[in-house]
Amino acid sequence: MEVFSKPSFDQLTLMQSCKTTCPFSGLPVVDLSMPHSETIVKACEEFGFFKVINHGIPMEVINRSDMRDYVSAVRILAYEVLELLAEGLKIQPKDVFSKLLRDENSDSFFRINHYPPCPELQGLNGLDLIGFGEHTDPQLISVLRSNNVEGLQICLKDGNWVSVPADEKSFFFIVGDIMQVMTNGRFKSVKHRVLANSFKSRISMTYFGGPPLNKLISPLQSLLEGEESLYKELTWGDYIGAALMSNMVDNRISLFEKK
Ligand SMILES: O=C(O)CCC(=O)C(=O)O
């Protein structure tokens, strides 16, 4: 588990206020009490991002009486959603994605980020402050929950950034680079970032689901259907090693692309 500590103000990045940033009105919502696997597939194709409600994790667990119970409940939720995704894609076996996280050597981890309030923002008319710079997650899937303080933004296909309304009772799923490769680009890993808030402190908790380090990653044969693979075969260990050496904002998935 990692906990990010408070950065100093001058370590944070300022950016021009972006007029096109508006609330994400088309946010796909997956209701796990009556799941439609096709909705999850569509959300992954269109946005690489969706919100899960009625997930069945009790509030006592969400409020973390014990962190291990919390992480384990989120991991099981990730398995469930990944299995629905395989069903929606009509591929077998249904654990084709989830087995990468179920593996005892899965390279998954849990991170808590704390974004302290930045009152300095009030003096910066028209500028926003980046709390966490734009990036895609290198893993297969990330499962994020935050307190009720906004800040998370995702980048749409047209390049516009939209703000994700905070909802402390729900989980947000983020498609990672490995999922993009396994689906031969049908799903796109989504660029996201976090803006700082003047008054309120944001806390986010994310489970990053990654495969075992020695696992060879390539597009699933069952999804290629005669298409050429767009990606080279790499182990997760090779990819994460190279990704960590590069800049977070770089298009790290290009390391996988066939030239
Ligand atoms: O804090 C958030 O809402 C997003 C965090 C994030 O993108 C990350 O930890 O990689």
The ligand as an ORCA input file, in Angstrom:
! r2SCAN-3c Opt
* xyz 0 1
  O      -7.016     10.783     -6.829
  C      -7.663     10.530     -7.821
  O      -8.845     10.774     -7.925
  C      -6.982      9.869     -9.003
  C      -5.685      9.257     -8.605
  C      -4.912      8.673     -9.737
  O      -5.177      8.925    -10.894
  C      -3.806      7.760     -9.419
  O      -3.526      7.533     -8.227
  O      -3.198      7.225    -10.381
*
